[in-house]
């Protein structure tokens, strides 16, 4: 087996977030290196995540960020997922209350800053895990807010 190309996982995207947080996966054999455009999108996303981190008063944990087409397919992601372009992150929460709190902070920031986001989804899987999916595109943001149970 050929070794997988590695990237600088310690490269800063913002003050508190590094590239490795947004590219790690449980499938190390799957190529998952973002383009320069995807990295620029991740940096834009991190502006919002820094606000969230500051307002909750503690670090937030990224479950999933950028996904290559191969990784997105492997994890069963949507074919048009914002993860494919580095525009989305799934943020770990300790339950519904924390997910709602995080969502409220991001919605308030959107209002205060007069900026739009693309998706703010509270997701729950069949095992009961709850996380917040948040996406910001460079343009044409839809401001989609929903609760999704998979």
PyMOL commands that set and color helices and strands:
alter all, ss='L'
color gray80, all
select helices_A, chain A and resi 19-23+36-56+69-74+82-85+96-113
alter helices_A, ss='H'
color red, helices_A
select strands_A, chain A and resi 62-64+88-92+119-124+130-135+144-149
alter strands_A, ss='S'
color yellow, strands_A
deselect
rebuild
show_as cartoon
